Amino acid sequence: MIEKFSYSVLGILSSSTLGVTCRGDNLQELLDSDKKYVVLKFNPSSCMYIDSNGGTHEVDLEEVQATKPYFVASYTMSLIDGINQSEARRRALILFCITHLNKNAKDAYLLSIDRKGLDVLGKVLGPIRSDGSGEYEWRELRIAFREVAHTVETFCRQLVEMEEEALKSISNFSGI
């Protein structure tokens, strides 16, 4: 299944120490097992959610059925791990913090991904004290994509484009 991806996707997935399996493979493991399992049915219409003000609301079944599955659900952990395990990709995250967020980052890890961007844990320079010194502290940062990524390919393409833009921006600024 992985073989059908482009070079940019394979480059990230191959850096991961995690295996990538599809849902069907996991279900087949259950069927091939000698263990007994109980299958339960989940009924979302019997659920309630709590809003930010503490109010409870019934789940709208039509809204749940209308949602689309996350495009990289089965690859999320491998993509995150692949980026975090690659020194070059982590340096790219640092450059993203500098060029896209104007944050002086010393280190960075990818926390999560979605269609609209990246959540990064960056070690950035904290507030400057009255004596002019400052310490680095870990902060959660959000880096948005220019366009919504509907596929794994689009996600990785945008990541590569962002890397190229960050390198070009740093090169132009530093004169390298």
PyMOL commands that place a pseudoatom at each C-alpha (Angstrom):
pseudoatom trace, name=CA, resn=MET, resi=1, chain=A, elem=C, hetatm=0, pos=[0.000, 0.000, 0.000]
pseudoatom trace, name=CA, resn=ILE, resi=2, chain=A, elem=C, hetatm=0, pos=[2.860, 2.385, 0.781]
pseudoatom trace, name=CA, resn=GLU, resi=3, chain=A, elem=C, hetatm=0, pos=[4.495, 1.718, -2.613]
pseudoatom trace, name=CA, resn=LYS, resi=4, chain=A, elem=C, hetatm=0, pos=[1.891, 3.845, -4.427]
pseudoatom trace, name=CA, resn=PHE, resi=5, chain=A, elem=C, hetatm=0, pos=[3.064, 7.082, -2.780]
pseudoatom trace, name=CA, resn=SER, resi=6, chain=A, elem=C, hetatm=0, pos=[5.401, 9.661, -4.287]
pseudoatom trace, name=CA, resn=TYR, resi=7, chain=A, elem=C, hetatm=0, pos=[9.031, 10.171, -3.355]
pseudoatom trace, name=CA, resn=SER, resi=8, chain=A, elem=C, hetatm=0, pos=[8.212, 12.974, -0.881]
pseudoatom trace, name=CA, resn=VAL, resi=9, chain=A, elem=C, hetatm=0, pos=[5.708, 10.811, 1.040]
pseudoatom trace, name=CA, resn=LEU, resi=10, chain=A, elem=C, hetatm=0, pos=[7.979, 7.758, 0.997]
pseudoatom trace, name=CA, resn=GLY, resi=11, chain=A, elem=C, hetatm=0, pos=[10.867, 9.904, 2.249]
pseudoatom trace, name=CA, resn=ILE, resi=12, chain=A, elem=C, hetatm=0, pos=[8.911, 10.854, 5.362]
pseudoatom trace, name=CA, resn=LEU, resi=13, chain=A, elem=C, hetatm=0, pos=[7.353, 7.422, 5.974]
pseudoatom trace, name=CA, resn=SER, resi=14, chain=A, elem=C, hetatm=0, pos=[10.715, 5.650, 5.558]
pseudoatom trace, name=CA, resn=SER, resi=15, chain=A, elem=C, hetatm=0, pos=[12.187, 7.787, 8.380]
pseudoatom trace, name=CA, resn=SER, resi=16, chain=A, elem=C, hetatm=0, pos=[9.535, 6.473, 10.754]
pseudoatom trace, name=CA, resn=THR, resi=17, chain=A, elem=C, hetatm=0, pos=[10.307, 3.698, 13.199]
pseudoatom trace, name=CA, resn=LEU, resi=18, chain=A, elem=C, hetatm=0, pos=[6.612, 2.832, 13.347]
pseudoatom trace, name=CA, resn=GLY, resi=19, chain=A, elem=C, hetatm=0, pos=[4.933, 0.338, 11.049]
pseudoatom trace, name=CA, resn=VAL, resi=20, chain=A, elem=C, hetatm=0, pos=[2.074, 1.413, 8.828]
pseudoatom trace, name=CA, resn=THR, resi=21, chain=A, elem=C, hetatm=0, pos=[-0.882, -0.929, 8.673]
pseudoatom trace, name=CA, resn=CYS, resi=22, chain=A, elem=C, hetatm=0, pos=[-4.270, -0.430, 7.188]
pseudoatom trace, name=CA, resn=ARG, resi=23, chain=A, elem=C, hetatm=0, pos=[-7.503, -1.032, 9.063]
pseudoatom trace, name=CA, resn=GLY, resi=24, chain=A, elem=C, hetatm=0, pos=[-8.225, -4.153, 6.998]
pseudoatom trace, name=CA, resn=ASP, resi=25, chain=A, elem=C, hetatm=0, pos=[-4.912, -5.719, 8.057]
pseudoatom trace, name=CA, resn=ASN, resi=26, chain=A, elem=C, hetatm=0, pos=[-5.760, -5.082, 11.713]
pseudoatom trace, name=CA, resn=LEU, resi=27, chain=A, elem=C, hetatm=0, pos=[-9.220, -6.623, 11.306]
pseudoatom trace, name=CA, resn=GLN, resi=28, chain=A, elem=C, hetatm=0, pos=[-7.747, -9.638, 9.490]
pseudoatom trace, name=CA, resn=GLU, resi=29, chain=A, elem=C, hetatm=0, pos=[-5.437, -10.196, 12.466]
pseudoatom trace, name=CA, resn=LEU, resi=30, chain=A, elem=C, hetatm=0, pos=[-8.518, -10.382, 14.693]
pseudoatom trace, name=CA, resn=LEU, resi=31, chain=A, elem=C, hetatm=0, pos=[-10.198, -12.915, 12.402]
pseudoatom trace, name=CA, resn=ASP, resi=32, chain=A, elem=C, hetatm=0, pos=[-7.071, -15.079, 12.178]
pseudoatom trace, name=CA, resn=SER, resi=33, chain=A, elem=C, hetatm=0, pos=[-6.632, -15.078, 15.954]
pseudoatom trace, name=CA, resn=ASP, resi=34, chain=A, elem=C, hetatm=0, pos=[-7.644, -17.987, 18.192]
pseudoatom trace, name=CA, resn=LYS, resi=35, chain=A, elem=C, hetatm=0, pos=[-9.042, -15.574, 20.776]
pseudoatom trace, name=CA, resn=LYS, resi=36, chain=A, elem=C, hetatm=0, pos=[-12.744, -14.869, 21.224]
pseudoatom trace, name=CA, resn=TYR, resi=37, chain=A, elem=C, hetatm=0, pos=[-14.003, -11.302, 20.797]
pseudoatom trace, name=CA, resn=VAL, resi=38, chain=A, elem=C, hetatm=0, pos=[-17.291, -9.604, 21.548]
pseudoatom trace, name=CA, resn=VAL, resi=39, chain=A, elem=C, hetatm=0, pos=[-18.566, -7.148, 18.954]
pseudoatom trace, name=CA, resn=LEU, resi=40, chain=A, elem=C, hetatm=0, pos=[-20.429, -4.134, 20.285]
pseudoatom trace, name=CA, resn=LYS, resi=41, chain=A, elem=C, hetatm=0, pos=[-22.471, -1.643, 18.306]
pseudoatom trace, name=CA, resn=PHE, resi=42, chain=A, elem=C, hetatm=0, pos=[-21.902, 2.032, 18.965]
pseudoatom trace, name=CA, resn=ASN, resi=43, chain=A, elem=C, hetatm=0, pos=[-24.911, 4.316, 18.582]
pseudoatom trace, name=CA, resn=PRO, resi=44, chain=A, elem=C, hetatm=0, pos=[-23.744, 7.955, 18.283]
pseudoatom trace, name=CA, resn=SER, resi=45, chain=A, elem=C, hetatm=0, pos=[-27.276, 9.310, 18.693]
pseudoatom trace, name=CA, resn=SER, resi=46, chain=A, elem=C, hetatm=0, pos=[-27.233, 8.134, 22.314]
pseudoatom trace, name=CA, resn=CYS, resi=47, chain=A, elem=C, hetatm=0, pos=[-24.190, 10.322, 23.043]
pseudoatom trace, name=CA, resn=MET, resi=48, chain=A, elem=C, hetatm=0, pos=[-24.022, 13.801, 24.487]
pseudoatom trace, name=CA, resn=TYR, resi=49, chain=A, elem=C, hetatm=0, pos=[-21.260, 16.344, 24.168]
pseudoatom trace, name=CA, resn=ILE, resi=50, chain=A, elem=C, hetatm=0, pos=[-20.327, 19.120, 26.545]
pseudoatom trace, name=CA, resn=ASP, resi=51, chain=A, elem=C, hetatm=0, pos=[-19.605, 22.561, 25.078]
pseudoatom trace, name=CA, resn=SER, resi=52, chain=A, elem=C, hetatm=0, pos=[-17.021, 25.029, 26.400]
pseudoatom trace, name=CA, resn=ASN, resi=53, chain=A, elem=C, hetatm=0, pos=[-19.637, 26.615, 28.686]
pseudoatom trace, name=CA, resn=GLY, resi=54, chain=A, elem=C, hetatm=0, pos=[-20.516, 23.292, 30.304]
pseudoatom trace, name=CA, resn=GLY, resi=55, chain=A, elem=C, hetatm=0, pos=[-23.832, 22.871, 28.470]
pseudoatom trace, name=CA, resn=THR, resi=56, chain=A, elem=C, hetatm=0, pos=[-24.799, 19.405, 27.258]
pseudoatom trace, name=CA, resn=HIS, resi=57, chain=A, elem=C, hetatm=0, pos=[-26.148, 18.730, 23.779]
pseudoatom trace, name=CA, resn=GLU, resi=58, chain=A, elem=C, hetatm=0, pos=[-27.325, 15.667, 21.902]
pseudoatom trace, name=CA, resn=VAL, resi=59, chain=A, elem=C, hetatm=0, pos=[-25.130, 14.512, 19.036]
pseudoatom trace, name=CA, resn=ASP, resi=60, chain=A, elem=C, hetatm=0, pos=[-26.753, 15.236, 15.665]
pseudoatom trace, name=CA, resn=LEU, resi=61, chain=A, elem=C, hetatm=0, pos=[-26.613, 11.883, 13.854]
pseudoatom trace, name=CA, resn=GLU, resi=62, chain=A, elem=C, hetatm=0, pos=[-26.868, 13.529, 10.412]
pseudoatom trace, name=CA, resn=GLU, resi=63, chain=A, elem=C, hetatm=0, pos=[-23.881, 15.719, 11.201]
pseudoatom trace, name=CA, resn=VAL, resi=64, chain=A, elem=C, hetatm=0, pos=[-21.839, 12.710, 12.320]
pseudoatom trace, name=CA, resn=GLN, resi=65, chain=A, elem=C, hetatm=0, pos=[-22.743, 10.774, 9.169]
pseudoatom trace, name=CA, resn=ALA, resi=66, chain=A, elem=C, hetatm=0, pos=[-21.864, 13.765, 6.956]
pseudoatom trace, name=CA, resn=THR, resi=67, chain=A, elem=C, hetatm=0, pos=[-18.301, 14.011, 8.290]
pseudoatom trace, name=CA, resn=LYS, resi=68, chain=A, elem=C, hetatm=0, pos=[-15.526, 12.659, 6.136]
pseudoatom trace, name=CA, resn=PRO, resi=69, chain=A, elem=C, hetatm=0, pos=[-12.715, 10.521, 7.501]
pseudoatom trace, name=CA, resn=TYR, resi=70, chain=A, elem=C, hetatm=0, pos=[-9.405, 12.210, 8.119]
pseudoatom trace, name=CA, resn=PHE, resi=71, chain=A, elem=C, hetatm=0, pos=[-7.266, 11.821, 5.007]
pseudoatom trace, name=CA, resn=VAL, resi=72, chain=A, elem=C, hetatm=0, pos=[-4.127, 10.501, 6.684]
pseudoatom trace, name=CA, resn=ALA, resi=73, chain=A, elem=C, hetatm=0, pos=[-5.696, 8.734, 9.651]
pseudoatom trace, name=CA, resn=SER, resi=74, chain=A, elem=C, hetatm=0, pos=[-3.793, 5.502, 9.103]
pseudoatom trace, name=CA, resn=TYR, resi=75, chain=A, elem=C, hetatm=0, pos=[-0.539, 7.366, 8.397]
pseudoatom trace, name=CA, resn=THR, resi=76, chain=A, elem=C, hetatm=0, pos=[-0.648, 10.152, 10.990]
pseudoatom trace, name=CA, resn=MET, resi=77, chain=A, elem=C, hetatm=0, pos=[1.608, 8.532, 13.560]
pseudoatom trace, name=CA, resn=SER, resi=78, chain=A, elem=C, hetatm=0, pos=[4.105, 7.364, 10.930]
pseudoatom trace, name=CA, resn=LEU, resi=79, chain=A, elem=C, hetatm=0, pos=[4.242, 10.799, 9.304]
pseudoatom trace, name=CA, resn=ILE, resi=80, chain=A, elem=C, hetatm=0, pos=[4.770, 12.499, 12.671]
pseudoatom trace, name=CA, resn=ASP, resi=81, chain=A, elem=C, hetatm=0, pos=[7.368, 9.931, 13.737]
pseudoatom trace, name=CA, resn=GLY, resi=82, chain=A, elem=C, hetatm=0, pos=[9.096, 10.100, 10.344]
pseudoatom trace, name=CA, resn=ILE, resi=83, chain=A, elem=C, hetatm=0, pos=[9.415, 13.873, 10.575]
pseudoatom trace, name=CA, resn=ASN, resi=84, chain=A, elem=C, hetatm=0, pos=[10.550, 13.787, 14.216]
pseudoatom trace, name=CA, resn=GLN, resi=85, chain=A, elem=C, hetatm=0, pos=[13.120, 11.020, 13.530]
pseudoatom trace, name=CA, resn=SER, resi=86, chain=A, elem=C, hetatm=0, pos=[14.680, 12.890, 10.596]
pseudoatom trace, name=CA, resn=GLU, resi=87, chain=A, elem=C, hetatm=0, pos=[17.256, 15.505, 11.596]
pseudoatom trace, name=CA, resn=ALA, resi=88, chain=A, elem=C, hetatm=0, pos=[16.715, 17.365, 8.315]
pseudoatom trace, name=CA, resn=ARG, resi=89, chain=A, elem=C, hetatm=0, pos=[12.921, 17.507, 8.776]
pseudoatom trace, name=CA, resn=ARG, resi=90, chain=A, elem=C, hetatm=0, pos=[13.326, 18.716, 12.372]
pseudoatom trace, name=CA, resn=ARG, resi=91, chain=A, elem=C, hetatm=0, pos=[15.633, 21.475, 11.147]
pseudoatom trace, name=CA, resn=ALA, resi=92, chain=A, elem=C, hetatm=0, pos=[12.907, 22.326, 8.635]
pseudoatom trace, name=CA, resn=LEU, resi=93, chain=A, elem=C, hetatm=0, pos=[10.412, 22.630, 11.525]
pseudoatom trace, name=CA, resn=ILE, resi=94, chain=A, elem=C, hetatm=0, pos=[12.819, 25.063, 13.205]
pseudoatom trace, name=CA, resn=LEU, resi=95, chain=A, elem=C, hetatm=0, pos=[13.014, 27.070, 9.977]
pseudoatom trace, name=CA, resn=PHE, resi=96, chain=A, elem=C, hetatm=0, pos=[9.192, 27.072, 9.754]
pseudoatom trace, name=CA, resn=CYS, resi=97, chain=A, elem=C, hetatm=0, pos=[9.030, 28.580, 13.242]
pseudoatom trace, name=CA, resn=ILE, resi=98, chain=A, elem=C, hetatm=0, pos=[11.535, 31.264, 12.236]
pseudoatom trace, name=CA, resn=THR, resi=99, chain=A, elem=C, hetatm=0, pos=[10.154, 32.111, 8.783]
pseudoatom trace, name=CA, resn=HIS, resi=100, chain=A, elem=C, hetatm=0, pos=[6.403, 31.482, 9.132]
pseudoatom trace, name=CA, resn=LEU, resi=101, chain=A, elem=C, hetatm=0, pos=[5.862, 32.480, 12.758]
pseudoatom trace, name=CA, resn=ASN, resi=102, chain=A, elem=C, hetatm=0, pos=[8.751, 34.876, 13.353]
pseudoatom trace, name=CA, resn=LYS, resi=103, chain=A, elem=C, hetatm=0, pos=[9.756, 32.825, 16.424]
pseudoatom trace, name=CA, resn=ASN, resi=104, chain=A, elem=C, hetatm=0, pos=[13.418, 32.315, 17.257]
pseudoatom trace, name=CA, resn=ALA, resi=105, chain=A, elem=C, hetatm=0, pos=[13.381, 28.530, 17.640]
pseudoatom trace, name=CA, resn=LYS, resi=106, chain=A, elem=C, hetatm=0, pos=[16.267, 26.411, 18.867]
pseudoatom trace, name=CA, resn=ASP, resi=107, chain=A, elem=C, hetatm=0, pos=[14.536, 23.025, 18.495]
pseudoatom trace, name=CA, resn=ALA, resi=108, chain=A, elem=C, hetatm=0, pos=[11.180, 21.697, 17.315]
pseudoatom trace, name=CA, resn=TYR, resi=109, chain=A, elem=C, hetatm=0, pos=[9.070, 18.539, 17.247]
pseudoatom trace, name=CA, resn=LEU, resi=110, chain=A, elem=C, hetatm=0, pos=[5.898, 17.824, 15.318]
pseudoatom trace, name=CA, resn=LEU, resi=111, chain=A, elem=C, hetatm=0, pos=[2.953, 17.159, 17.668]
pseudoatom trace, name=CA, resn=SER, resi=112, chain=A, elem=C, hetatm=0, pos=[0.024, 16.687, 15.305]
pseudoatom trace, name=CA, resn=ILE, resi=113, chain=A, elem=C, hetatm=0, pos=[-1.119, 17.231, 11.745]
pseudoatom trace, name=CA, resn=ASP, resi=114, chain=A, elem=C, hetatm=0, pos=[-4.413, 17.944, 10.040]
pseudoatom trace, name=CA, resn=ARG, resi=115, chain=A, elem=C, hetatm=0, pos=[-5.758, 19.211, 6.732]
pseudoatom trace, name=CA, resn=LYS, resi=116, chain=A, elem=C, hetatm=0, pos=[-5.032, 22.807, 7.618]
pseudoatom trace, name=CA, resn=GLY, resi=117, chain=A, elem=C, hetatm=0, pos=[-1.537, 22.616, 9.073]
pseudoatom trace, name=CA, resn=LEU, resi=118, chain=A, elem=C, hetatm=0, pos=[0.866, 21.473, 11.750]
pseudoatom trace, name=CA, resn=ASP, resi=119, chain=A, elem=C, hetatm=0, pos=[1.022, 21.693, 15.524]
pseudoatom trace, name=CA, resn=VAL, resi=120, chain=A, elem=C, hetatm=0, pos=[4.646, 22.023, 16.568]
pseudoatom trace, name=CA, resn=LEU, resi=121, chain=A, elem=C, hetatm=0, pos=[6.322, 21.985, 19.959]
pseudoatom trace, name=CA, resn=GLY, resi=122, chain=A, elem=C, hetatm=0, pos=[9.056, 24.575, 19.554]
pseudoatom trace, name=CA, resn=LYS, resi=123, chain=A, elem=C, hetatm=0, pos=[11.805, 25.604, 21.936]
pseudoatom trace, name=CA, resn=VAL, resi=124, chain=A, elem=C, hetatm=0, pos=[11.580, 29.349, 21.417]
pseudoatom trace, name=CA, resn=LEU, resi=125, chain=A, elem=C, hetatm=0, pos=[13.136, 32.357, 23.063]
pseudoatom trace, name=CA, resn=GLY, resi=126, chain=A, elem=C, hetatm=0, pos=[10.922, 33.478, 25.927]
pseudoatom trace, name=CA, resn=PRO, resi=127, chain=A, elem=C, hetatm=0, pos=[10.342, 37.010, 27.176]
pseudoatom trace, name=CA, resn=ILE, resi=128, chain=A, elem=C, hetatm=0, pos=[13.413, 39.210, 27.355]
pseudoatom trace, name=CA, resn=ARG, resi=129, chain=A, elem=C, hetatm=0, pos=[14.241, 40.282, 30.885]
pseudoatom trace, name=CA, resn=SER, resi=130, chain=A, elem=C, hetatm=0, pos=[15.158, 43.822, 31.892]
pseudoatom trace, name=CA, resn=ASP, resi=131, chain=A, elem=C, hetatm=0, pos=[18.848, 42.886, 31.759]
pseudoatom trace, name=CA, resn=GLY, resi=132, chain=A, elem=C, hetatm=0, pos=[18.448, 41.852, 28.098]
pseudoatom trace, name=CA, resn=SER, resi=133, chain=A, elem=C, hetatm=0, pos=[18.715, 38.120, 28.720]
pseudoatom trace, name=CA, resn=GLY, resi=134, chain=A, elem=C, hetatm=0, pos=[16.101, 35.497, 27.940]
pseudoatom trace, name=CA, resn=GLU, resi=135, chain=A, elem=C, hetatm=0, pos=[15.657, 31.764, 28.237]
pseudoatom trace, name=CA, resn=TYR, resi=136, chain=A, elem=C, hetatm=0, pos=[14.360, 29.254, 25.751]
pseudoatom trace, name=CA, resn=GLU, resi=137, chain=A, elem=C, hetatm=0, pos=[11.072, 27.600, 26.662]
pseudoatom trace, name=CA, resn=TRP, resi=138, chain=A, elem=C, hetatm=0, pos=[8.892, 24.951, 25.020]
pseudoatom trace, name=CA, resn=ARG, resi=139, chain=A, elem=C, hetatm=0, pos=[5.714, 26.304, 23.426]
pseudoatom trace, name=CA, resn=GLU, resi=140, chain=A, elem=C, hetatm=0, pos=[3.017, 24.791, 21.282]
pseudoatom trace, name=CA, resn=LEU, resi=141, chain=A, elem=C, hetatm=0, pos=[2.830, 26.580, 17.939]
pseudoatom trace, name=CA, resn=ARG, resi=142, chain=A, elem=C, hetatm=0, pos=[0.491, 26.328, 14.947]
pseudoatom trace, name=CA, resn=ILE, resi=143, chain=A, elem=C, hetatm=0, pos=[1.769, 26.514, 11.371]
pseudoatom trace, name=CA, resn=ALA, resi=144, chain=A, elem=C, hetatm=0, pos=[-1.058, 26.809, 8.835]
pseudoatom trace, name=CA, resn=PHE, resi=145, chain=A, elem=C, hetatm=0, pos=[-0.997, 25.586, 5.244]
pseudoatom trace, name=CA, resn=ARG, resi=146, chain=A, elem=C, hetatm=0, pos=[-1.855, 27.966, 2.413]
pseudoatom trace, name=CA, resn=GLU, resi=147, chain=A, elem=C, hetatm=0, pos=[-4.463, 25.531, 1.133]
pseudoatom trace, name=CA, resn=VAL, resi=148, chain=A, elem=C, hetatm=0, pos=[-6.334, 22.646, 2.695]
pseudoatom trace, name=CA, resn=ALA, resi=149, chain=A, elem=C, hetatm=0, pos=[-4.507, 19.332, 2.180]
pseudoatom trace, name=CA, resn=HIS, resi=150, chain=A, elem=C, hetatm=0, pos=[-7.053, 16.749, 1.043]
pseudoatom trace, name=CA, resn=THR, resi=151, chain=A, elem=C, hetatm=0, pos=[-4.595, 13.880, 0.469]
pseudoatom trace, name=CA, resn=VAL, resi=152, chain=A, elem=C, hetatm=0, pos=[-1.328, 12.578, 1.910]
pseudoatom trace, name=CA, resn=GLU, resi=153, chain=A, elem=C, hetatm=0, pos=[0.362, 13.630, -1.339]
pseudoatom trace, name=CA, resn=THR, resi=154, chain=A, elem=C, hetatm=0, pos=[-0.924, 17.211, -0.996]
pseudoatom trace, name=CA, resn=PHE, resi=155, chain=A, elem=C, hetatm=0, pos=[0.147, 17.293, 2.644]
pseudoatom trace, name=CA, resn=CYS, resi=156, chain=A, elem=C, hetatm=0, pos=[3.712, 16.202, 1.818]
pseudoatom trace, name=CA, resn=ARG, resi=157, chain=A, elem=C, hetatm=0, pos=[3.913, 18.442, -1.268]
pseudoatom trace, name=CA, resn=GLN, resi=158, chain=A, elem=C, hetatm=0, pos=[3.016, 21.462, 0.861]
pseudoatom trace, name=CA, resn=LEU, resi=159, chain=A, elem=C, hetatm=0, pos=[5.575, 20.418, 3.454]
pseudoatom trace, name=CA, resn=VAL, resi=160, chain=A, elem=C, hetatm=0, pos=[8.295, 20.242, 0.785]
pseudoatom trace, name=CA, resn=GLU, resi=161, chain=A, elem=C, hetatm=0, pos=[7.214, 23.621, -0.652]
pseudoatom trace, name=CA, resn=MET, resi=162, chain=A, elem=C, hetatm=0, pos=[7.316, 25.164, 2.825]
pseudoatom trace, name=CA, resn=GLU, resi=163, chain=A, elem=C, hetatm=0, pos=[10.831, 23.756, 3.338]
pseudoatom trace, name=CA, resn=GLU, resi=164, chain=A, elem=C, hetatm=0, pos=[12.004, 25.258, 0.035]
pseudoatom trace, name=CA, resn=GLU, resi=165, chain=A, elem=C, hetatm=0, pos=[10.419, 28.635, 0.859]
pseudoatom trace, name=CA, resn=ALA, resi=166, chain=A, elem=C, hetatm=0, pos=[11.958, 28.658, 4.333]
pseudoatom trace, name=CA, resn=LEU, resi=167, chain=A, elem=C, hetatm=0, pos=[15.412, 27.856, 2.942]
pseudoatom trace, name=CA, resn=LYS, resi=168, chain=A, elem=C, hetatm=0, pos=[15.072, 30.535, 0.281]
pseudoatom trace, name=CA, resn=SER, resi=169, chain=A, elem=C, hetatm=0, pos=[13.895, 33.076, 2.871]
pseudoatom trace, name=CA, resn=ILE, resi=170, chain=A, elem=C, hetatm=0, pos=[16.803, 32.289, 5.217]
pseudoatom trace, name=CA, resn=SER, resi=171, chain=A, elem=C, hetatm=0, pos=[19.264, 32.401, 2.304]
pseudoatom trace, name=CA, resn=ASN, resi=172, chain=A, elem=C, hetatm=0, pos=[17.956, 35.776, 1.141]
pseudoatom trace, name=CA, resn=PHE, resi=173, chain=A, elem=C, hetatm=0, pos=[18.073, 37.172, 4.657]
pseudoatom trace, name=CA, resn=SER, resi=174, chain=A, elem=C, hetatm=0, pos=[21.522, 35.862, 5.540]
pseudoatom trace, name=CA, resn=GLY, resi=175, chain=A, elem=C, hetatm=0, pos=[23.060, 36.343, 2.104]
pseudoatom trace, name=CA, resn=ILE, resi=176, chain=A, elem=C, hetatm=0, pos=[24.209, 32.715, 1.949]
for i in range(1, 176): cmd.bond("trace and resi %d" % i, "trace and resi %d" % (i + 1))
show_as sticks, trace
zoom trace
